[in-house]
Amino acid sequence: MEICTYMNGNLKKAIWTGALAALVLASSSFAGYGFSDYRDRDQSRFVMKPAKPFRPDKEVVTVVMREAIPRGGGYTYQYPRENPEPVLTDKYAMEGALSMEIELIASDYSGVAICIAGSVDLTPYLEEGVLEFWIKGAKGGENALFVLVDDGVKSGGESLQVKLRSKSLGEITTEWKHFSIPLKLFGNTGVYWDAKNTREVMLPFAWDKFKGFRLEVRKDENESFKVWIDDIVIKKHGKPYEGPAYYPFRNEI
């Protein structure tokens, strides 16, 4: 019995001695090894794609989409429900590292909207302000509507829209193309679809409650529709409109 007790005591002592030695060895191995080294321990396993730097632009009133949907409550939606959701992708990008891929159902009336958190008053910029963005088509020649939406307060929660035909402003191509559209071309007459009475309703567009940008197509105007869009912003000033005279026109109620 005494021999067993002696052996058990020696075994415990050996275990504790071994553990202490391992701890001392680990401490010496990690001497000078800081938190930054631990945090970046796997960095060599990944190849980080450097983002293109943005140029500060004091002309920007609000950003609708740049690298992501707006923080703090921004969101997207699509219609009809079965339409694919818009996705951020690094497959193509004009500004920064990401663009938004938008695919619409060409055989239906469909669209995707990108909305900011809250709303922005654009009335001070109606005469000289512009909507700007980059767009690239999968096939080229895509036919779409560029749409601005308000917060829907004047129309019982249904956002009013002002729209312009893409082809009245230029062609969507398979290369990145920059659009700069004067806000005043969108006019003052907003419209929304009254599903209950199956009709369009016209009301004054709330330029003081700008909510976002929408891209939509009309039924059967395209065989298919997929585009990438990037850097959607509203600016205080831009180039004067250079399209056909009196079209698009500034509509009034």
HELIX and SHEET records of a PDB file:
HELIX    1   1 GLU A    2  SER A   29  1                                  28    
HELIX    2   2 PHE A   35  ARG A   39  1                                   5    
HELIX    3   3 GLN A   43  ARG A   45  5                                   3    
HELIX    4   4 THR A  123  TYR A  125  5                                   3    
HELIX    5   5 VAL A  153  SER A  155  5                                   3    
HELIX    6   6 SER A  166  SER A  168  5                                   3    
HELIX    7   7 LEU A  183  PHE A  186  5                                   4    
HELIX    8   8 TRP A  207  LYS A  209  5                                   3    
SHEET    1   A 4 VAL A  60  MET A  65  0                                        
SHEET    2   A 4 PHE A 225  LYS A 235 -1                                        
SHEET    3   A 4 SER A  99  LEU A 104 -1                                        
SHEET    4   A 4 VAL A  87  THR A  89 -1                                        
SHEET    1   B 4 VAL A  60  MET A  65  0                                        
SHEET    2   B 4 PHE A 225  LYS A 235 -1                                        
SHEET    3   B 4 VAL A 130  GLY A 137 -1                                        
SHEET    4   B 4 LYS A 177  PRO A 182 -1                                        
SHEET    1   C 5 TYR A  75  TYR A  79  0                                        
SHEET    2   C 5 SER A 110  VAL A 120 -1                                        
SHEET    3   C 5 PHE A 210  VAL A 217 -1                                        
SHEET    4   C 5 LEU A 145  ASP A 150 -1                                        
SHEET    5   C 5 GLN A 161  ARG A 165 -1                                        
SHEET    1   D 2 THR A 189  ASP A 194  0                                        
SHEET    2   D 2 ARG A 199  PRO A 204 -1                                        
END                                                                             
